[in-house]
Amino acid sequence: MNRLGRELPTRMPTRFLSPDSPLGSESASPPPCFTSAVEMADLIRKKKLSAREALKEHLKQIDRVNPKVNAIVTLVADMAAEAALRADEMQARGDPLGALHGLPVAHKDLMETRGIRTTFGSPLFKNYVPALDNMVVERMRRAGAVIVGKTNTPEFGAGSQTFNTVFGATRNPYDPNKTCGGSSGGAAVALACGMVPVATGSDTGGSLRNPAAFCNVVGFRPSVGRVPDPAARFGWSTLSTMGCLGRSVADLALSLSAIAGPDPNTPLAMDQSGDIFSAPLERNFKGVRVAWFKDLGGVPFDPRVRSVIDTHWATFESLGCIVEAAEPDFAPAEVSFRTLRAWTAATNYGKLFEQHPHAFKDTLKAEIQSGLKLTGEDIARAEVAHTLLWRRFQAFLGKYEYFILPTTQTPPFDINMPYPAEIGGVRFESYIDWMKSCWYISATGNPAASIPAGFTPEGLPVGLQIVGRDKRDFSVLQLAHAFEQVTGFGRRHPALALS
C-alpha cells in the first residue's frame, strides 16, 4: 500500500490490445501517419521520404478520418502542396533545413495564420483571413513545417469542451460520443488520429493539458515567456501561454525547439534559445523527491481517474524517485485565477460583446460581464493572492523537485454536455470548476506536462500531470519521457483512426 492507504500493483501491466478493443491498439509497425515526428523529420532529412510524400499520406488520413471527428476545420491542401514542393526543392538545392523541415502541421484556430482563415471559433470572425502570422506560426514556417490547416477550438478558446457555432463539436477518437476536451481539442484529436505529426495550441486554464489527457497524447504548458507572444494585449500576464502537443515527449520537444526562444517585443520572454529542447531527454532519477497530490484542498475527482493515477506511485518509485504524499495550499488560486481570468475576458472581448451581445455563448458572456464589474480593489486583491500562491508553490518545490497530480478531475464526458455540472456529488457553479486540477497549476506559472497514464474500464484515456520547478521546462519533459518509456500508453492509437 502507498502512503495514501491505497493498494498498488507490484508491476506495471504489459498486456497490449487488438485494434478492435475500445482502448485502441499498440502497433509494432505503426501506419505511416503514426510515424513519430522525430523519425519522420529524420527520414525527410536523409531523403528517404519527401515532404510531398509525407503530405500526401497525411492528406489521405485527413480525408478518411476527419469527417468522423471534426478536428481540422479549415484545410488548405493546395497551399500545403505548394509548400511541400518548395521544401523538396530547397533540399535538392542543398539549402539549410530547419528542425521541422517537411513536417505537416496544423495550427489552433486561435492563432492567426497569414492567408488562412482564422475564426477564433466565433461567428463574428467566420470569414476572417489574417495578413500576418502569429509568432508561433511564423517560427514553424521558418523551421520548415508545412501548414495543412486549422484545428477546432471553443469560442475564443473559453472552456475545456471543443464546440462552437461555426464548426460544431470535435469528437473524442476513443469514443465519438464523448468530448475531446479543450480548448486545443482539435489539435489533440488531429495528433491522436495521425492527421498531423505536429500541432500547436495554447493554455490558460489547461488548454494544452486537458485535451491531451482526453485524447491520449502529450500536452505541455511551458513557463510563461518560454514561447513568446508579442501580440498579446496583456504582455505582463502570467495566465496564458502558447505551446504545442505531441504523440510523444520527444516529438513535443522537437516542436518546442523551433518555437521557443527570446523576443524583444514580449516583456516576459526568456532569454534562452529553443535549442535546449534538442538535448537528450534521458536522465537518472534516483533519489529525486516527488510530491504526490492528496485532494487539492477538497477538489472532487472521479474515482475512475484516481484509480488509474494511484497505480503510478509505484511507477515513479520504479524510476528511483522518492515519493511522498504532500501538497501546498492552493486556496489563493481561487481568488487570483477567477478574478484575473474574468478581467482578461472583459478587456479582450468587452467592447465586442457590447456591439454583438447575442454572438457570445452564455458561459463566456457571464465571464465577460463579471469582469466588467471588477473594481481596482478586486484586481489588487487578486494580484496579492497570485503573488502569495507563487511564493508558496516555489517554496514547496524547494523541497520536492516535482509535483504529481491528475490532469483532469473526470474522464471525457458526453459530447452534448457543455461542461460537467458535478463530480462525485459536488455541484459546480462555474463552467471552469471541474478544471481546477489544471488551473490551480496555471495560476502558479510553473511548467507542467500531461502524459498518457492509462484508461478507464470504458476505454477512455486518463492523463497524469507532472509539474516542475520555476522555469525548469526541460526537467519536466525529462521525467515525462522517463514515465512514457516505462508505461507506453501513448503508443496505443484509437481504433477509429486505424480502421
Summary of the structure (lengths in Angstrom):
residues: 499
radius of gyration: 21.1
end to end distance: 40.6
largest distance: 63.9
contacts: 1892
relative contact order: 0.15
helix: 41%
strand: 16%
